[in-house]
Amino acid sequence: MIYNQTGYYGINAPSTLQHRYISEDVPMSLVPIAALGERYGVSVNGINAIIRLGCILHSTDYWRKGRTLDKLGIKDLSVSELTHYVNNGEIAV
C-alpha cells in the first residue's frame, strides 16, 4: 500500500483542486502525451478521460491551451524521426 511506503512520507495531496498538478501537468504533459499516442495509433481513452476531468474541474480547454504536436514542431514526424529527435536533440533532415 502506498501509505506504508517510506518514500512517500511527508508528501501530502493538494488541499485544493486549483493546484498546479492540474493546471501545469495536464496541458504541458498529458495533452502532448495523448496527442503522441493518438498520432501513432495507441489507445488514449484513459489519458483523454483524465484530461477531460481537468478541463471540467478548471473550466479550461486544456486541449487548446496545452502543448500540441504542432506547437512542439513535431506533428509530422514519423516514429523513426521522432526517435532520432529524442535521442539527438535535432530533427533529421
PDB file with one MODEL, atoms N, CA, C and O in Angstrom:
MODEL        1
ATOM      1  N   MET A   1       0.827  -1.159   0.000  1.00  0.00           N
ATOM      2  CA  MET A   1       0.000   0.000   0.000  1.00  0.00           C
ATOM      3  C   MET A   1       0.885   1.240   0.000  1.00  0.00           C
ATOM      4  O   MET A   1       1.926   1.286   0.655  1.00  0.00           O
ATOM      5  N   ILE A   2       0.447   2.227  -0.742  1.00  0.00           N
ATOM      6  CA  ILE A   2       1.258   3.429  -0.913  1.00  0.00           C
ATOM      7  C   ILE A   2       1.542   4.121   0.417  1.00  0.00           C
ATOM      8  O   ILE A   2       2.672   4.546   0.657  1.00  0.00           O
ATOM      9  N   TYR A   3       0.553   4.240   1.273  1.00  0.00           N
ATOM     10  CA  TYR A   3       0.752   4.989   2.516  1.00  0.00           C
ATOM     11  C   TYR A   3       1.753   4.314   3.451  1.00  0.00           C
ATOM     12  O   TYR A   3       2.211   4.945   4.404  1.00  0.00           O
ATOM     13  N   ASN A   4       2.101   3.070   3.211  1.00  0.00           N
ATOM     14  CA  ASN A   4       3.089   2.368   4.032  1.00  0.00           C
ATOM     15  C   ASN A   4       4.496   2.456   3.463  1.00  0.00           C
ATOM     16  O   ASN A   4       5.420   1.877   4.036  1.00  0.00           O
ATOM     17  N   GLN A   5       4.686   3.152   2.368  1.00  0.00           N
ATOM     18  CA  GLN A   5       5.994   3.266   1.734  1.00  0.00           C
ATOM     19  C   GLN A   5       6.717   4.501   2.257  1.00  0.00           C
ATOM     20  O   GLN A   5       6.213   5.617   2.128  1.00  0.00           O
ATOM     21  N   THR A   6       7.888   4.311   2.844  1.00  0.00           N
ATOM     22  CA  THR A   6       8.611   5.427   3.461  1.00  0.00           C
ATOM     23  C   THR A   6       8.965   6.518   2.462  1.00  0.00           C
ATOM     24  O   THR A   6       9.085   7.679   2.852  1.00  0.00           O
ATOM     25  N   GLY A   7       9.133   6.190   1.210  1.00  0.00           N
ATOM     26  CA  GLY A   7       9.458   7.197   0.201  1.00  0.00           C
ATOM     27  C   GLY A   7       8.376   8.245   0.023  1.00  0.00           C
ATOM     28  O   GLY A   7       8.637   9.331  -0.495  1.00  0.00           O
ATOM     29  N   TYR A   8       7.162   7.925   0.449  1.00  0.00           N
ATOM     30  CA  TYR A   8       6.046   8.855   0.300  1.00  0.00           C
ATOM     31  C   TYR A   8       5.735   9.625   1.586  1.00  0.00           C
ATOM     32  O   TYR A   8       4.839  10.469   1.590  1.00  0.00           O
ATOM     33  N   TYR A   9       6.454   9.353   2.670  1.00  0.00           N
ATOM     34  CA  TYR A   9       6.207  10.069   3.926  1.00  0.00           C
ATOM     35  C   TYR A   9       6.435  11.556   3.717  1.00  0.00           C
ATOM     36  O   TYR A   9       7.421  11.959   3.099  1.00  0.00           O
ATOM     37  N   GLY A  10       5.541  12.356   4.223  1.00  0.00           N
ATOM     38  CA  GLY A  10       5.676  13.804   4.132  1.00  0.00           C
ATOM     39  C   GLY A  10       5.122  14.399   2.858  1.00  0.00           C
ATOM     40  O   GLY A  10       5.037  15.621   2.740  1.00  0.00           O
ATOM     41  N   ILE A  11       4.744  13.569   1.901  1.00  0.00           N
ATOM     42  CA  ILE A  11       4.154  14.073   0.660  1.00  0.00           C
ATOM     43  C   ILE A  11       2.640  13.991   0.807  1.00  0.00           C
ATOM     44  O   ILE A  11       2.065  12.906   0.887  1.00  0.00           O
ATOM     45  N   ASN A  12       2.020  15.138   0.839  1.00  0.00           N
ATOM     46  CA  ASN A  12       0.572  15.186   1.021  1.00  0.00           C
ATOM     47  C   ASN A  12      -0.120  15.564  -0.278  1.00  0.00           C
ATOM     48  O   ASN A  12       0.461  16.219  -1.144  1.00  0.00           O
ATOM     49  N   ALA A  13      -1.345  15.149  -0.394  1.00  0.00           N
ATOM     50  CA  ALA A  13      -2.155  15.537  -1.549  1.00  0.00           C
ATOM     51  C   ALA A  13      -2.447  17.029  -1.461  1.00  0.00           C
ATOM     52  O   ALA A  13      -2.493  17.587  -0.364  1.00  0.00           O
ATOM     53  N   PRO A  14      -2.644  17.677  -2.600  1.00  0.00           N
ATOM     54  CA  PRO A  14      -3.005  19.099  -2.570  1.00  0.00           C
ATOM     55  C   PRO A  14      -4.288  19.308  -1.772  1.00  0.00           C
ATOM     56  O   PRO A  14      -5.165  18.444  -1.747  1.00  0.00           O
ATOM     57  N   SER A  15      -4.386  20.454  -1.127  1.00  0.00           N
ATOM     58  CA  SER A  15      -5.569  20.747  -0.314  1.00  0.00           C
ATOM     59  C   SER A  15      -6.707  21.346  -1.137  1.00  0.00           C
ATOM     60  O   SER A  15      -7.803  21.562  -0.619  1.00  0.00           O
ATOM     61  N   THR A  16      -6.450  21.612  -2.415  1.00  0.00           N
ATOM     62  CA  THR A  16      -7.455  22.204  -3.296  1.00  0.00           C
ATOM     63  C   THR A  16      -7.312  21.623  -4.698  1.00  0.00           C
ATOM     64  O   THR A  16      -6.241  21.148  -5.075  1.00  0.00           O
ATOM     65  N   LEU A  17      -8.390  21.663  -5.461  1.00  0.00           N
ATOM     66  CA  LEU A  17      -8.320  21.221  -6.854  1.00  0.00           C
ATOM     67  C   LEU A  17      -7.694  22.279  -7.750  1.00  0.00           C
ATOM     68  O   LEU A  17      -7.300  21.982  -8.878  1.00  0.00           O
ATOM     69  N   GLN A  18      -7.599  23.509  -7.261  1.00  0.00           N
ATOM     70  CA  GLN A  18      -6.962  24.584  -8.029  1.00  0.00           C
ATOM     71  C   GLN A  18      -5.457  24.520  -7.778  1.00  0.00           C
ATOM     72  O   GLN A  18      -4.881  25.428  -7.179  1.00  0.00           O
ATOM     73  N   HIS A  19      -4.839  23.462  -8.232  1.00  0.00           N
ATOM     74  CA  HIS A  19      -3.436  23.186  -7.943  1.00  0.00           C
ATOM     75  C   HIS A  19      -2.671  22.998  -9.241  1.00  0.00           C
ATOM     76  O   HIS A  19      -3.241  22.618 -10.264  1.00  0.00           O
ATOM     77  N   ARG A  20      -1.383  23.266  -9.189  1.00  0.00           N
ATOM     78  CA  ARG A  20      -0.557  23.153 -10.388  1.00  0.00           C
ATOM     79  C   ARG A  20      -0.480  21.722 -10.922  1.00  0.00           C
ATOM     80  O   ARG A  20      -0.151  21.522 -12.091  1.00  0.00           O
ATOM     81  N   TYR A  21      -0.773  20.742 -10.100  1.00  0.00           N
ATOM     82  CA  TYR A  21      -0.785  19.370 -10.600  1.00  0.00           C
ATOM     83  C   TYR A  21      -1.772  19.233 -11.750  1.00  0.00           C
ATOM     84  O   TYR A  21      -1.584  18.401 -12.637  1.00  0.00           O
ATOM     85  N   ILE A  22      -2.805  20.032 -11.737  1.00  0.00           N
ATOM     86  CA  ILE A  22      -3.764  20.033 -12.840  1.00  0.00           C
ATOM     87  C   ILE A  22      -3.417  21.126 -13.837  1.00  0.00           C
ATOM     88  O   ILE A  22      -3.309  20.855 -15.033  1.00  0.00           O
ATOM     89  N   SER A  23      -3.241  22.359 -13.367  1.00  0.00           N
ATOM     90  CA  SER A  23      -3.064  23.499 -14.285  1.00  0.00           C
ATOM     91  C   SER A  23      -1.760  23.454 -15.068  1.00  0.00           C
ATOM     92  O   SER A  23      -1.668  24.076 -16.126  1.00  0.00           O
ATOM     93  N   GLU A  24      -0.746  22.737 -14.582  1.00  0.00           N
ATOM     94  CA  GLU A  24       0.507  22.603 -15.321  1.00  0.00           C
ATOM     95  C   GLU A  24       0.643  21.229 -15.971  1.00  0.00           C
ATOM     96  O   GLU A  24       0.968  21.125 -17.154  1.00  0.00           O
ATOM     97  N   ASP A  25       0.397  20.186 -15.201  1.00  0.00           N
ATOM     98  CA  ASP A  25       0.648  18.839 -15.706  1.00  0.00           C
ATOM     99  C   ASP A  25      -0.299  18.419 -16.822  1.00  0.00           C
ATOM    100  O   ASP A  25       0.109  17.718 -17.748  1.00  0.00           O
ATOM    101  N   VAL A  26      -1.555  18.840 -16.746  1.00  0.00           N
ATOM    102  CA  VAL A  26      -2.498  18.444 -17.796  1.00  0.00           C
ATOM    103  C   VAL A  26      -2.113  19.063 -19.145  1.00  0.00           C
ATOM    104  O   VAL A  26      -1.914  18.317 -20.103  1.00  0.00           O
ATOM    105  N   PRO A  27      -2.000  20.391 -19.263  1.00  0.00           N
ATOM    106  CA  PRO A  27      -1.711  20.959 -20.583  1.00  0.00           C
ATOM    107  C   PRO A  27      -0.280  20.743 -21.067  1.00  0.00           C
ATOM    108  O   PRO A  27      -0.050  20.652 -22.272  1.00  0.00           O
ATOM    109  N   MET A  28       0.683  20.661 -20.154  1.00  0.00           N
ATOM    110  CA  MET A  28       2.080  20.601 -20.559  1.00  0.00           C
ATOM    111  C   MET A  28       2.630  19.183 -20.669  1.00  0.00           C
ATOM    112  O   MET A  28       3.667  18.971 -21.298  1.00  0.00           O
ATOM    113  N   SER A  29       1.954  18.218 -20.070  1.00  0.00           N
ATOM    114  CA  SER A  29       2.421  16.828 -20.120  1.00  0.00           C
ATOM    115  C   SER A  29       1.384  15.877 -20.702  1.00  0.00           C
ATOM    116  O   SER A  29       1.659  15.164 -21.667  1.00  0.00           O
ATOM    117  N   LEU A  30       0.195  15.868 -20.113  1.00  0.00           N
ATOM    118  CA  LEU A  30      -0.802  14.888 -20.547  1.00  0.00           C
ATOM    119  C   LEU A  30      -1.321  15.153 -21.952  1.00  0.00           C
ATOM    120  O   LEU A  30      -1.509  14.218 -22.729  1.00  0.00           O
ATOM    121  N   VAL A  31      -1.555  16.425 -22.287  1.00  0.00           N
ATOM    122  CA  VAL A  31      -2.057  16.744 -23.632  1.00  0.00           C
ATOM    123  C   VAL A  31      -1.071  16.289 -24.714  1.00  0.00           C
ATOM    124  O   VAL A  31      -1.494  15.627 -25.662  1.00  0.00           O
ATOM    125  N   PRO A  32       0.226  16.613 -24.616  1.00  0.00           N
ATOM    126  CA  PRO A  32       1.127  16.131 -25.668  1.00  0.00           C
ATOM    127  C   PRO A  32       1.311  14.612 -25.662  1.00  0.00           C
ATOM    128  O   PRO A  32       1.484  14.011 -26.723  1.00  0.00           O
ATOM    129  N   ILE A  33       1.276  13.986 -24.490  1.00  0.00           N
ATOM    130  CA  ILE A  33       1.377  12.527 -24.441  1.00  0.00           C
ATOM    131  C   ILE A  33       0.182  11.901 -25.152  1.00  0.00           C
ATOM    132  O   ILE A  33       0.344  10.956 -25.924  1.00  0.00           O
ATOM    133  N   ALA A  34      -1.011  12.420 -24.896  1.00  0.00           N
ATOM    134  CA  ALA A  34      -2.212  11.911 -25.563  1.00  0.00           C
ATOM    135  C   ALA A  34      -2.134  12.145 -27.066  1.00  0.00           C
ATOM    136  O   ALA A  34      -2.502  11.274 -27.853  1.00  0.00           O
ATOM    137  N   ALA A  35      -1.658  13.312 -27.460  1.00  0.00           N
ATOM    138  CA  ALA A  35      -1.545  13.619 -28.889  1.00  0.00           C
ATOM    139  C   ALA A  35      -0.555  12.685 -29.574  1.00  0.00           C
ATOM    140  O   ALA A  35      -0.799  12.235 -30.694  1.00  0.00           O
ATOM    141  N   LEU A  36       0.554  12.390 -28.912  1.00  0.00           N
ATOM    142  CA  LEU A  36       1.524  11.445 -29.481  1.00  0.00           C
ATOM    143  C   LEU A  36       0.907  10.057 -29.613  1.00  0.00           C
ATOM    144  O   LEU A  36       1.065   9.396 -30.640  1.00  0.00           O
ATOM    145  N   GLY A  37       0.210   9.620 -28.576  1.00  0.00           N
ATOM    146  CA  GLY A  37      -0.435   8.314 -28.638  1.00  0.00           C
ATOM    147  C   GLY A  37      -1.426   8.224 -29.775  1.00  0.00           C
ATOM    148  O   GLY A  37      -1.441   7.245 -30.521  1.00  0.00           O
ATOM    149  N   GLU A  38      -2.255   9.246 -29.907  1.00  0.00           N
ATOM    150  CA  GLU A  38      -3.241   9.256 -30.991  1.00  0.00           C
ATOM    151  C   GLU A  38      -2.556   9.285 -32.350  1.00  0.00           C
ATOM    152  O   GLU A  38      -2.966   8.578 -33.270  1.00  0.00           O
ATOM    153  N   ARG A  39      -1.521  10.095 -32.474  1.00  0.00           N
ATOM    154  CA  ARG A  39      -0.791  10.232 -33.748  1.00  0.00           C
ATOM    155  C   ARG A  39      -0.202   8.901 -34.195  1.00  0.00           C
ATOM    156  O   ARG A  39      -0.189   8.590 -35.386  1.00  0.00           O
ATOM    157  N   TYR A  40       0.284   8.116 -33.237  1.00  0.00           N
ATOM    158  CA  TYR A  40       0.959   6.867 -33.573  1.00  0.00           C
ATOM    159  C   TYR A  40       0.107   5.629 -33.321  1.00  0.00           C
ATOM    160  O   TYR A  40       0.628   4.514 -33.282  1.00  0.00           O
ATOM    161  N   GLY A  41      -1.206   5.819 -33.149  1.00  0.00           N
ATOM    162  CA  GLY A  41      -2.131   4.697 -33.116  1.00  0.00           C
ATOM    163  C   GLY A  41      -2.240   3.950 -31.799  1.00  0.00           C
ATOM    164  O   GLY A  41      -2.635   2.785 -31.777  1.00  0.00           O
ATOM    165  N   VAL A  42      -1.897   4.601 -30.712  1.00  0.00           N
ATOM    166  CA  VAL A  42      -2.008   3.987 -29.394  1.00  0.00           C
ATOM    167  C   VAL A  42      -3.325   4.442 -28.758  1.00  0.00           C
ATOM    168  O   VAL A  42      -3.715   5.601 -28.904  1.00  0.00           O
ATOM    169  N   SER A  43      -3.998   3.552 -28.067  1.00  0.00           N
ATOM    170  CA  SER A  43      -5.245   3.925 -27.396  1.00  0.00           C
ATOM    171  C   SER A  43      -4.968   4.984 -26.335  1.00  0.00           C
ATOM    172  O   SER A  43      -4.077   4.827 -25.499  1.00  0.00           O
ATOM    173  N   VAL A  44      -5.733   6.049 -26.382  1.00  0.00           N
ATOM    174  CA  VAL A  44      -5.559   7.153 -25.431  1.00  0.00           C
ATOM    175  C   VAL A  44      -6.846   7.412 -24.641  1.00  0.00           C
ATOM    176  O   VAL A  44      -7.027   8.499 -24.093  1.00  0.00           O
ATOM    177  N   ASN A  45      -7.724   6.432 -24.582  1.00  0.00           N
ATOM    178  CA  ASN A  45      -9.004   6.612 -23.894  1.00  0.00           C
ATOM    179  C   ASN A  45      -8.819   7.012 -22.435  1.00  0.00           C
ATOM    180  O   ASN A  45      -9.495   7.925 -21.958  1.00  0.00           O
ATOM    181  N   GLY A  46      -7.928   6.353 -21.728  1.00  0.00           N
ATOM    182  CA  GLY A  46      -7.714   6.644 -20.313  1.00  0.00           C
ATOM    183  C   GLY A  46      -7.159   8.034 -20.075  1.00  0.00           C
ATOM    184  O   GLY A  46      -7.690   8.783 -19.255  1.00  0.00           O
ATOM    185  N   ILE A  47      -6.101   8.385 -20.779  1.00  0.00           N
ATOM    186  CA  ILE A  47      -5.482   9.699 -20.591  1.00  0.00           C
ATOM    187  C   ILE A  47      -6.422  10.808 -21.056  1.00  0.00           C
ATOM    188  O   ILE A  47      -6.445  11.888 -20.466  1.00  0.00           O
ATOM    189  N   ASN A  48      -7.198  10.550 -22.111  1.00  0.00           N
ATOM    190  CA  ASN A  48      -8.177  11.551 -22.560  1.00  0.00           C
ATOM    191  C   ASN A  48      -9.229  11.812 -21.485  1.00  0.00           C
ATOM    192  O   ASN A  48      -9.666  12.949 -21.304  1.00  0.00           O
ATOM    193  N   ALA A  49      -9.633  10.765 -20.776  1.00  0.00           N
ATOM    194  CA  ALA A  49     -10.610  10.934 -19.695  1.00  0.00           C
ATOM    195  C   ALA A  49     -10.037  11.801 -18.578  1.00  0.00           C
ATOM    196  O   ALA A  49     -10.740  12.646 -18.026  1.00  0.00           O
ATOM    197  N   ILE A  50      -8.770  11.597 -18.245  1.00  0.00           N
ATOM    198  CA  ILE A  50      -8.125  12.410 -17.207  1.00  0.00           C
ATOM    199  C   ILE A  50      -8.030  13.860 -17.657  1.00  0.00           C
ATOM    200  O   ILE A  50      -8.275  14.771 -16.866  1.00  0.00           O
ATOM    201  N   ILE A  51      -7.675  14.082 -18.922  1.00  0.00           N
ATOM    202  CA  ILE A  51      -7.595  15.444 -19.456  1.00  0.00           C
ATOM    203  C   ILE A  51      -8.969  16.105 -19.415  1.00  0.00           C
ATOM    204  O   ILE A  51      -9.089  17.265 -19.020  1.00  0.00           O
ATOM    205  N   ARG A  52     -10.004  15.374 -19.821  1.00  0.00           N
ATOM    206  CA  ARG A  52     -11.365  15.926 -19.774  1.00  0.00           C
ATOM    207  C   ARG A  52     -11.755  16.320 -18.351  1.00  0.00           C
ATOM    208  O   ARG A  52     -12.371  17.366 -18.141  1.00  0.00           O
ATOM    209  N   LEU A  53     -11.400  15.490 -17.382  1.00  0.00           N
ATOM    210  CA  LEU A  53     -11.692  15.831 -15.983  1.00  0.00           C
ATOM    211  C   LEU A  53     -10.986  17.123 -15.579  1.00  0.00           C
ATOM    212  O   LEU A  53     -11.581  17.976 -14.920  1.00  0.00           O
ATOM    213  N   GLY A  54      -9.727  17.269 -15.969  1.00  0.00           N
ATOM    214  CA  GLY A  54      -9.003  18.507 -15.672  1.00  0.00           C
ATOM    215  C   GLY A  54      -9.663  19.711 -16.309  1.00  0.00           C
ATOM    216  O   GLY A  54      -9.769  20.770 -15.690  1.00  0.00           O
ATOM    217  N   CYS A  55     -10.109  19.550 -17.553  1.00  0.00           N
ATOM    218  CA  CYS A  55     -10.807  20.641 -18.252  1.00  0.00           C
ATOM    219  C   CYS A  55     -12.079  21.032 -17.512  1.00  0.00           C
ATOM    220  O   CYS A  55     -12.367  22.217 -17.343  1.00  0.00           O
ATOM    221  N   ILE A  56     -12.829  20.041 -17.075  1.00  0.00           N
ATOM    222  CA  ILE A  56     -14.082  20.301 -16.363  1.00  0.00           C
ATOM    223  C   ILE A  56     -13.806  20.948 -15.007  1.00  0.00           C
ATOM    224  O   ILE A  56     -14.452  21.933 -14.650  1.00  0.00           O
ATOM    225  N   LEU A  57     -12.859  20.406 -14.253  1.00  0.00           N
ATOM    226  CA  LEU A  57     -12.558  20.931 -12.918  1.00  0.00           C
ATOM    227  C   LEU A  57     -12.098  22.382 -12.949  1.00  0.00           C
ATOM    228  O   LEU A  57     -12.410  23.156 -12.044  1.00  0.00           O
ATOM    229  N   HIS A  58     -11.354  22.752 -13.993  1.00  0.00           N
ATOM    230  CA  HIS A  58     -10.807  24.111 -14.074  1.00  0.00           C
ATOM    231  C   HIS A  58     -11.535  24.989 -15.085  1.00  0.00           C
ATOM    232  O   HIS A  58     -11.128  26.126 -15.326  1.00  0.00           O
ATOM    233  N   SER A  59     -12.601  24.473 -15.675  1.00  0.00           N
ATOM    234  CA  SER A  59     -13.350  25.228 -16.696  1.00  0.00           C
ATOM    235  C   SER A  59     -12.401  25.823 -17.735  1.00  0.00           C
ATOM    236  O   SER A  59     -12.499  26.998 -18.089  1.00  0.00           O
ATOM    237  N   THR A  60     -11.488  24.990 -18.210  1.00  0.00           N
ATOM    238  CA  THR A  60     -10.453  25.419 -19.152  1.00  0.00           C
ATOM    239  C   THR A  60     -10.315  24.385 -20.251  1.00  0.00           C
ATOM    240  O   THR A  60     -10.375  23.183 -19.992  1.00  0.00           O
ATOM    241  N   ASP A  61     -10.129  24.848 -21.478  1.00  0.00           N
ATOM    242  CA  ASP A  61      -9.891  23.940 -22.596  1.00  0.00           C
ATOM    243  C   ASP A  61      -8.390  23.660 -22.691  1.00  0.00           C
ATOM    244  O   ASP A  61      -7.665  24.333 -23.423  1.00  0.00           O
ATOM    245  N   TYR A  62      -7.944  22.662 -21.944  1.00  0.00           N
ATOM    246  CA  TYR A  62      -6.522  22.327 -21.947  1.00  0.00           C
ATOM    247  C   TYR A  62      -6.067  21.741 -23.279  1.00  0.00           C
ATOM    248  O   TYR A  62      -4.876  21.766 -23.587  1.00  0.00           O
ATOM    249  N   TRP A  63      -6.998  21.215 -24.071  1.00  0.00           N
ATOM    250  CA  TRP A  63      -6.632  20.726 -25.408  1.00  0.00           C
ATOM    251  C   TRP A  63      -6.126  21.887 -26.261  1.00  0.00           C
ATOM    252  O   TRP A  63      -5.160  21.738 -27.009  1.00  0.00           O
ATOM    253  N   ARG A  64      -6.777  23.037 -26.149  1.00  0.00           N
ATOM    254  CA  ARG A  64      -6.390  24.213 -26.937  1.00  0.00           C
ATOM    255  C   ARG A  64      -5.224  24.953 -26.285  1.00  0.00           C
ATOM    256  O   ARG A  64      -4.318  25.433 -26.967  1.00  0.00           O
ATOM    257  N   LYS A  65      -5.260  25.039 -24.961  1.00  0.00           N
ATOM    258  CA  LYS A  65      -4.257  25.787 -24.209  1.00  0.00           C
ATOM    259  C   LYS A  65      -2.925  25.037 -24.102  1.00  0.00           C
ATOM    260  O   LYS A  65      -1.874  25.660 -23.959  1.00  0.00           O
ATOM    261  N   GLY A  66      -2.966  23.722 -24.168  1.00  0.00           N
ATOM    262  CA  GLY A  66      -1.790  22.904 -23.910  1.00  0.00           C
ATOM    263  C   GLY A  66      -0.812  22.821 -25.069  1.00  0.00           C
ATOM    264  O   GLY A  66      -0.996  23.430 -26.123  1.00  0.00           O
ATOM    265  N   ARG A  67       0.230  22.046 -24.832  1.00  0.00           N
ATOM    266  CA  ARG A  67       1.265  21.821 -25.841  1.00  0.00           C
ATOM    267  C   ARG A  67       0.743  20.826 -26.877  1.00  0.00           C
ATOM    268  O   ARG A  67       0.525  19.653 -26.575  1.00  0.00           O
ATOM    269  N   THR A  68       0.552  21.303 -28.072  1.00  0.00           N
ATOM    270  CA  THR A  68       0.131  20.422 -29.159  1.00  0.00           C
ATOM    271  C   THR A  68       1.371  19.965 -29.915  1.00  0.00           C
ATOM    272  O   THR A  68       2.447  20.544 -29.765  1.00  0.00           O
ATOM    273  N   LEU A  69       1.218  18.931 -30.719  1.00  0.00           N
ATOM    274  CA  LEU A  69       2.344  18.476 -31.528  1.00  0.00           C
ATOM    275  C   LEU A  69       2.776  19.565 -32.498  1.00  0.00           C
ATOM    276  O   LEU A  69       3.960  19.698 -32.811  1.00  0.00           O
ATOM    277  N   ASP A  70       1.814  20.337 -32.970  1.00  0.00           N
ATOM    278  CA  ASP A  70       2.129  21.452 -33.868  1.00  0.00           C
ATOM    279  C   ASP A  70       2.960  22.505 -33.135  1.00  0.00           C
ATOM    280  O   ASP A  70       3.971  22.972 -33.661  1.00  0.00           O
ATOM    281  N   LYS A  71       2.543  22.876 -31.936  1.00  0.00           N
ATOM    282  CA  LYS A  71       3.297  23.856 -31.147  1.00  0.00           C
ATOM    283  C   LYS A  71       4.704  23.354 -30.825  1.00  0.00           C
ATOM    284  O   LYS A  71       5.642  24.146 -30.734  1.00  0.00           O
ATOM    285  N   LEU A  72       4.847  22.055 -30.656  1.00  0.00           N
ATOM    286  CA  LEU A  72       6.149  21.462 -30.360  1.00  0.00           C
ATOM    287  C   LEU A  72       6.996  21.267 -31.616  1.00  0.00           C
ATOM    288  O   LEU A  72       8.186  20.964 -31.528  1.00  0.00           O
ATOM    289  N   GLY A  73       6.378  21.443 -32.784  1.00  0.00           N
ATOM    290  CA  GLY A  73       7.097  21.292 -34.044  1.00  0.00           C
ATOM    291  C   GLY A  73       7.366  19.854 -34.438  1.00  0.00           C
ATOM    292  O   GLY A  73       8.310  19.575 -35.176  1.00  0.00           O
ATOM    293  N   ILE A  74       6.537  18.933 -33.946  1.00  0.00           N
ATOM    294  CA  ILE A  74       6.783  17.515 -34.222  1.00  0.00           C
ATOM    295  C   ILE A  74       5.570  16.807 -34.815  1.00  0.00           C
ATOM    296  O   ILE A  74       5.543  15.577 -34.865  1.00  0.00           O
ATOM    297  N   LYS A  75       4.575  17.552 -35.263  1.00  0.00           N
ATOM    298  CA  LYS A  75       3.311  16.918 -35.676  1.00  0.00           C
ATOM    299  C   LYS A  75       3.442  16.015 -36.894  1.00  0.00           C
ATOM    300  O   LYS A  75       2.653  15.083 -37.049  1.00  0.00           O
ATOM    301  N   ASP A  76       4.409  16.265 -37.754  1.00  0.00           N
ATOM    302  CA  ASP A  76       4.528  15.467 -38.975  1.00  0.00           C
ATOM    303  C   ASP A  76       5.651  14.440 -38.924  1.00  0.00           C
ATOM    304  O   ASP A  76       5.943  13.806 -39.938  1.00  0.00           O
ATOM    305  N   LEU A  77       6.289  14.259 -37.767  1.00  0.00           N
ATOM    306  CA  LEU A  77       7.409  13.330 -37.674  1.00  0.00           C
ATOM    307  C   LEU A  77       6.927  11.882 -37.631  1.00  0.00           C
ATOM    308  O   LEU A  77       5.933  11.564 -36.979  1.00  0.00           O
ATOM    309  N   SER A  78       7.640  11.021 -38.327  1.00  0.00           N
ATOM    310  CA  SER A  78       7.383   9.585 -38.238  1.00  0.00           C
ATOM    311  C   SER A  78       7.947   9.088 -36.909  1.00  0.00           C
ATOM    312  O   SER A  78       8.621   9.834 -36.199  1.00  0.00           O
ATOM    313  N   VAL A  79       7.676   7.846 -36.579  1.00  0.00           N
ATOM    314  CA  VAL A  79       8.204   7.271 -35.344  1.00  0.00           C
ATOM    315  C   VAL A  79       9.727   7.317 -35.354  1.00  0.00           C
ATOM    316  O   VAL A  79      10.340   7.695 -34.355  1.00  0.00           O
ATOM    317  N   SER A  80      10.344   6.937 -36.471  1.00  0.00           N
ATOM    318  CA  SER A  80      11.812   6.944 -36.529  1.00  0.00           C
ATOM    319  C   SER A  80      12.370   8.362 -36.452  1.00  0.00           C
ATOM    320  O   SER A  80      13.412   8.582 -35.834  1.00  0.00           O
ATOM    321  N   GLU A  81      11.694   9.321 -37.069  1.00  0.00           N
ATOM    322  CA  GLU A  81      12.142  10.715 -36.987  1.00  0.00           C
ATOM    323  C   GLU A  81      12.004  11.252 -35.563  1.00  0.00           C
ATOM    324  O   GLU A  81      12.875  11.973 -35.078  1.00  0.00           O
ATOM    325  N   LEU A  82      10.907  10.896 -34.901  1.00  0.00           N
ATOM    326  CA  LEU A  82      10.712  11.335 -33.526  1.00  0.00           C
ATOM    327  C   LEU A  82      11.759  10.696 -32.611  1.00  0.00           C
ATOM    328  O   LEU A  82      12.298  11.360 -31.725  1.00  0.00           O
ATOM    329  N   THR A  83      12.045   9.425 -32.823  1.00  0.00           N
ATOM    330  CA  THR A  83      13.071   8.737 -32.035  1.00  0.00           C
ATOM    331  C   THR A  83      14.426   9.409 -32.217  1.00  0.00           C
ATOM    332  O   THR A  83      15.153   9.620 -31.246  1.00  0.00           O
ATOM    333  N   HIS A  84      14.766   9.745 -33.457  1.00  0.00           N
ATOM    334  CA  HIS A  84      16.025  10.449 -33.738  1.00  0.00           C
ATOM    335  C   HIS A  84      16.052  11.790 -33.006  1.00  0.00           C
ATOM    336  O   HIS A  84      17.067  12.154 -32.412  1.00  0.00           O
ATOM    337  N   TYR A  85      14.953  12.513 -33.047  1.00  0.00           N
ATOM    338  CA  TYR A  85      14.863  13.816 -32.390  1.00  0.00           C
ATOM    339  C   TYR A  85      15.051  13.682 -30.879  1.00  0.00           C
ATOM    340  O   TYR A  85      15.785  14.461 -30.271  1.00  0.00           O
ATOM    341  N   VAL A  86      14.395  12.704 -30.282  1.00  0.00           N
ATOM    342  CA  VAL A  86      14.502  12.490 -28.836  1.00  0.00           C
ATOM    343  C   VAL A  86      15.935  12.111 -28.452  1.00  0.00           C
ATOM    344  O   VAL A  86      16.459  12.594 -27.448  1.00  0.00           O
ATOM    345  N   ASN A  87      16.561  11.259 -29.243  1.00  0.00           N
ATOM    346  CA  ASN A  87      17.909  10.783 -28.925  1.00  0.00           C
ATOM    347  C   ASN A  87      19.007  11.787 -29.237  1.00  0.00           C
ATOM    348  O   ASN A  87      20.048  11.789 -28.579  1.00  0.00           O
ATOM    349  N   ASN A  88      18.790  12.643 -30.236  1.00  0.00           N
ATOM    350  CA  ASN A  88      19.858  13.525 -30.706  1.00  0.00           C
ATOM    351  C   ASN A  88      19.580  15.014 -30.532  1.00  0.00           C
ATOM    352  O   ASN A  88      20.478  15.836 -30.715  1.00  0.00           O
ATOM    353  N   GLY A  89      18.351  15.368 -30.183  1.00  0.00           N
ATOM    354  CA  GLY A  89      18.027  16.768 -29.969  1.00  0.00           C
ATOM    355  C   GLY A  89      17.889  17.578 -31.233  1.00  0.00           C
ATOM    356  O   GLY A  89      17.863  18.808 -31.189  1.00  0.00           O
ATOM    357  N   GLU A  90      17.802  16.901 -32.353  1.00  0.00           N
ATOM    358  CA  GLU A  90      17.636  17.607 -33.627  1.00  0.00           C
ATOM    359  C   GLU A  90      16.768  16.785 -34.558  1.00  0.00           C
ATOM    360  O   GLU A  90      16.772  15.554 -34.520  1.00  0.00           O
ATOM    361  N   ILE A  91      16.028  17.487 -35.390  1.00  0.00           N
ATOM    362  CA  ILE A  91      15.177  16.817 -36.366  1.00  0.00           C
ATOM    363  C   ILE A  91      16.033  16.461 -37.567  1.00  0.00           C
ATOM    364  O   ILE A  91      16.704  17.319 -38.141  1.00  0.00           O
ATOM    365  N   ALA A  92      16.006  15.186 -37.944  1.00  0.00           N
ATOM    366  CA  ALA A  92      16.795  14.721 -39.089  1.00  0.00           C
ATOM    367  C   ALA A  92      16.297  15.379 -40.362  1.00  0.00           C
ATOM    368  O   ALA A  92      15.094  15.535 -40.571  1.00  0.00           O
ATOM    369  N   VAL A  93      17.231  15.758 -41.199  1.00  0.00           N
ATOM    370  CA  VAL A  93      16.875  16.415 -42.463  1.00  0.00           C
ATOM    371  C   VAL A  93      16.963  15.423 -43.597  1.00  0.00           C
ATOM    372  O   VAL A  93      16.703  15.776 -44.748  1.00  0.00           O
TER     373      VAL A  93
ENDMDL
END
